[in-house]
Structures are given as structure tokens and as C-alpha cells.
């Protein structure tokens, strides 16, 4: 089965940096858009950044200039470089990807989520 495996979350001080990684594995035919969402306690899950297979990126206004999304298509991996972190960035970050498996219809897949905590 197709799955997304995340790494890189943790506890950092305000102003610090983290790099999240998410690798897709399994019987994959192709991957279209990949992205990152986040959800803080009591809040709706929100889009952080997305990137197409061609490398076009889009960011939430709250992270523009601080976060950078990238991908390595050969590794089926998407990254999120987070700089100048703020306490309000604290959330569970979820990897997301629209994947066409070798068998079956394409759909969005979610990672398990990784906690990012930014202390003041």
C-alpha cells in the first residue's frame, strides 16, 4: 500500500529552524501535487504550502518568506524548510500528496502527522 512517512518535527525556540521531510512509498505510478498542512489544537487544519510536480509552489500568507517547500521527484519526497519559527507555528504538521498507485484510482494520501512546537 501507498504511505507517506514524515520526519523532522520537534521542539525549537522562537527564531529557530526545522526541516520536515515526507517520503512516499509503495506501488506508485505517479505523484502530482504534494504539500503540507498543519493543525493547532481547537483550530481547523490549514494549508501551509503546496508544490506541483513541475516545481510551482504556493504558500499560506502566514509563512511566506519564512518557509520553503521543495521536492525530490526521484525520491518521491517533499520537504518543508521552516525558518524564523514563531510560537504560532506550533501545530501538528501533515504531509499530503495526490498519488496515482499502480493499481486503482488516484486520491489524496496523508502522513501520520509530526508535532512542531516552538517555544517563546
WOKAQUI-V454901 format. One record per helix or strand of 3 or more residues. SS is the DSSP state (H for helix, E for strand). FROM is the first residue (numbers start at 1). LEN is the number of residues. Records with the same first field share a line. If there is no record, write none. Layout:
SS: FROM-LEN  FROM-LEN
This chain:
E: 3-5  10-4  18-8  28-12  46-6  57-3  67-6  77-6  91-11  107-4  114-6
H: 61-3  73-3  87-3
